[in-house]
Amino acid sequence: MRLFVILLFLLQVPFLKAQGEFTLRFYPKMGSDSLILNTDYKRDSTELFRIETLRFYISEIRFLKNNKVVYQESESYHLIDMDREESLTLHFNKINSPDFDAILFNVGIDSTTNVGGALGGDLDPTMGMYWSWQSGYINFKLEGFTPNCTARNHVFEYHLGGYIEPYNALSTIQLSTTPMAQSVVIDFNLEAFLAQLDVVHLPQVMSPSAHAVNLSQKLIPLFSIRQ
């Protein structure tokens, strides 16, 4: 009997461990396809866009059950960079309550971290996502080309950030998910964001501003969990 109990426990260990493991993958899309940098895409079959840079911070990741936080990642700062395939997948190994029904996260870096100055890891200034101690981190960076753009060489640049009111550009997103899921794919509809850009009259946003806040809010509905 004792041997049977031991064997039963050992068989359950991998299952118990698996319950604490979770994978979150971000999937930027152009239409129904995965975004590929430096590739020509046509929006509405007419307007050509080429994306050269897409980076954004995901921070303060929380897992919720009935709108209550059941797990919050510590030191939660991740740079999603289309130039680095490995950055698109986030791994969580110690979720103490796998029974969650929603994921909550920020796009960008909170004011407290900005005030603290540049840090290491994904927050290292060498990642190209830091302005200065005054302006702080760039939350979202999009650069590319379209013939309709009025800027030099038809290049558009949107560096969205800012942490001081009234130009706090941090965005918070909450998405419902399947309870007990061990992996989730979050689509980001870049094509829908491009449709909202005015590359003729506003081809660049390069500092904290009302434009940066407005565009940052437009990011919120573009994230969705793949069903």
C-alpha positions in Angstrom: 0.0 0.0 0.0 2.8 2.4 0.9 4.6 1.7 -2.4 1.3 2.4 -4.2 1.0 5.8 -2.5 4.5 6.7 -3.4 4.1 5.8 -7.0 0.8 7.7 -7.2 2.6 10.8 -5.8 5.4 10.5 -8.3 3.0 10.3 -11.2 1.3 13.4 -10.0 4.4 15.5 -9.7 4.8 16.3 -13.4 1.1 17.3 -13.5 1.5 19.6 -10.5 4.5 21.2 -12.0 2.8 21.7 -15.3 0.0 23.6 -13.6 2.5 26.2 -12.5 4.0 26.7 -16.0 2.5 29.1 -18.5 3.6 30.5 -21.9 2.4 33.9 -23.3 3.2 34.6 -27.0 2.7 37.9 -28.7 1.9 37.7 -32.4 2.0 41.0 -34.3 -0.1 40.7 -37.5 -0.6 42.4 -40.8 -4.1 41.2 -41.8 -4.3 37.5 -41.2 -0.5 37.0 -41.6 2.4 37.3 -39.1 4.3 40.6 -39.5 7.6 40.2 -41.3 9.9 43.2 -41.1 11.1 45.0 -44.2 8.3 43.3 -46.3 5.9 45.3 -48.5 2.3 45.1 -47.5 -0.7 46.6 -49.1 -3.4 48.0 -46.8 -6.9 47.9 -48.5 -5.1 46.5 -51.6 -3.8 50.0 -52.4 -1.7 51.7 -49.8 1.8 50.2 -49.4 3.5 50.0 -46.0 6.8 48.5 -45.0 7.5 48.1 -41.3 11.2 48.4 -40.4 11.0 48.5 -36.6 8.4 47.3 -34.1 9.2 47.3 -30.4 7.0 47.7 -27.3 7.2 47.1 -23.6 4.9 44.7 -21.8 5.0 45.3 -18.0 3.2 44.5 -14.7 1.7 41.3 -16.0 -1.1 40.0 -13.7 -3.3 37.0 -13.7 -6.9 37.4 -12.5 -9.7 35.3 -11.3 -13.1 37.0 -11.0 -11.3 40.4 -11.3 -9.0 39.6 -8.4 -5.2 39.3 -8.9 -4.1 35.7 -8.1 -0.6 36.1 -9.4 1.6 39.1 -10.3 5.0 38.8 -11.9 7.7 40.6 -9.9 10.2 42.8 -11.9 7.8 42.5 -14.8 9.3 44.3 -17.8 9.5 42.6 -21.2 10.6 44.2 -24.5 8.7 42.7 -27.4 11.0 43.2 -30.4 10.1 41.9 -33.9 13.9 41.8 -34.6 14.3 39.2 -31.8 12.1 36.2 -32.3 12.8 34.9 -28.8 11.4 38.1 -27.2 7.9 37.3 -28.5 7.4 34.4 -26.1 7.3 34.9 -22.3 7.7 32.0 -19.9 6.2 31.8 -16.4 7.4 29.0 -14.2 6.0 29.7 -10.8 2.3 30.7 -11.2 0.9 29.8 -7.8 -2.7 29.7 -9.0 -3.2 28.4 -12.5 -7.0 28.8 -12.3 -7.2 32.4 -13.7 -9.7 33.8 -16.3 -8.0 37.0 -17.4 -4.6 38.5 -18.1 -3.9 42.2 -17.2 -0.8 44.0 -18.4 0.5 47.4 -19.4 1.9 48.6 -22.7 4.8 50.8 -21.5 6.7 51.6 -18.4 5.2 53.0 -15.2 6.1 56.4 -13.8 7.9 55.0 -10.7 10.4 53.0 -13.0 10.8 56.0 -15.2 11.7 58.3 -12.3 14.3 55.7 -11.2 16.2 56.2 -14.4 17.6 53.7 -16.9 18.1 50.1 -15.6 19.5 46.9 -17.0 18.1 43.9 -18.9 15.2 44.7 -21.2 15.3 48.2 -19.7 18.9 48.8 -20.7 19.2 52.0 -22.8 21.2 50.0 -25.4 17.8 48.5 -26.4 17.0 51.7 -28.1 13.9 52.4 -26.0 15.1 55.2 -23.7 15.1 58.9 -24.4 16.7 60.5 -21.3 16.2 60.9 -17.6 13.8 63.7 -18.3 11.6 61.9 -20.8 12.1 58.3 -19.8 11.3 55.2 -21.7 9.7 54.8 -25.1 6.7 52.6 -24.5 6.0 51.8 -28.2 8.2 52.3 -31.2 7.0 51.9 -34.8 9.1 52.9 -37.8 8.6 52.2 -41.5 8.0 53.4 -45.0 5.1 54.4 -47.2 5.0 56.5 -50.3 2.2 58.6 -48.9 4.3 59.8 -46.0 5.3 63.4 -46.2 8.5 63.1 -44.1 12.0 62.8 -45.6 12.4 59.6 -47.6 8.8 58.8 -46.9 9.8 57.3 -43.5 7.3 57.5 -40.6 8.4 57.3 -37.0 6.1 56.9 -34.0 7.9 56.8 -30.6 5.2 56.8 -28.0 6.0 57.5 -24.4 5.7 59.9 -21.5 5.0 59.4 -17.8 4.2 62.9 -16.5 0.6 64.2 -16.6 -1.0 65.3 -18.9 1.2 63.2 -21.2 1.2 59.9 -19.4 1.1 57.4 -22.4 0.9 54.2 -20.4 -1.9 51.9 -21.6 -3.5 49.1 -19.6 -5.1 46.0 -21.3 -7.2 43.3 -19.8 -8.1 40.1 -21.8 -10.3 37.2 -20.9 -8.8 33.8 -21.3 -9.7 30.1 -20.8 -9.3 28.9 -17.2 -6.5 26.5 -16.6 -4.9 27.3 -20.0 -1.1 26.6 -20.1 -0.4 28.8 -23.1 -2.0 31.8 -24.7 -1.4 33.6 -28.0 -2.1 37.4 -28.0 -2.6 38.8 -31.5 -1.7 42.5 -32.1 -3.5 43.9 -35.1 -0.9 46.3 -36.5 -2.8 46.8 -39.7 -5.7 48.3 -37.8 -3.2 50.7 -36.1 -1.7 51.8 -39.4 -5.2 52.6 -40.6 -5.5 55.2 -37.8 -2.2 56.9 -38.6 -2.1 60.2 -40.4 1.2 59.8 -42.3 0.5 63.0 -44.3 -0.1 65.5 -41.6 1.5 63.7 -38.7 4.3 61.4 -40.0 6.3 61.6 -36.7 5.7 61.5 -33.0 9.1 61.6 -31.2 8.4 62.9 -27.7 5.8 63.0 -24.9 2.7 64.8 -26.2 -1.0 64.8 -26.6 -0.5 62.9 -29.9 1.5 60.2 -28.1 -1.2 59.8 -25.5 -3.9 59.6 -28.2 -2.1 57.0 -30.3 -1.3 55.0 -27.2 -5.0 54.7 -26.3 -5.6 53.4 -29.8 -3.4 50.4 -29.1 -5.7 49.0 -26.4 -8.4 47.4 -28.6 -5.8 46.0 -31.0 -4.7 43.2 -28.6 -6.8 40.1 -28.5 -6.4 36.5 -27.3 -6.6 34.1 -30.2 -9.5 31.7 -29.9 
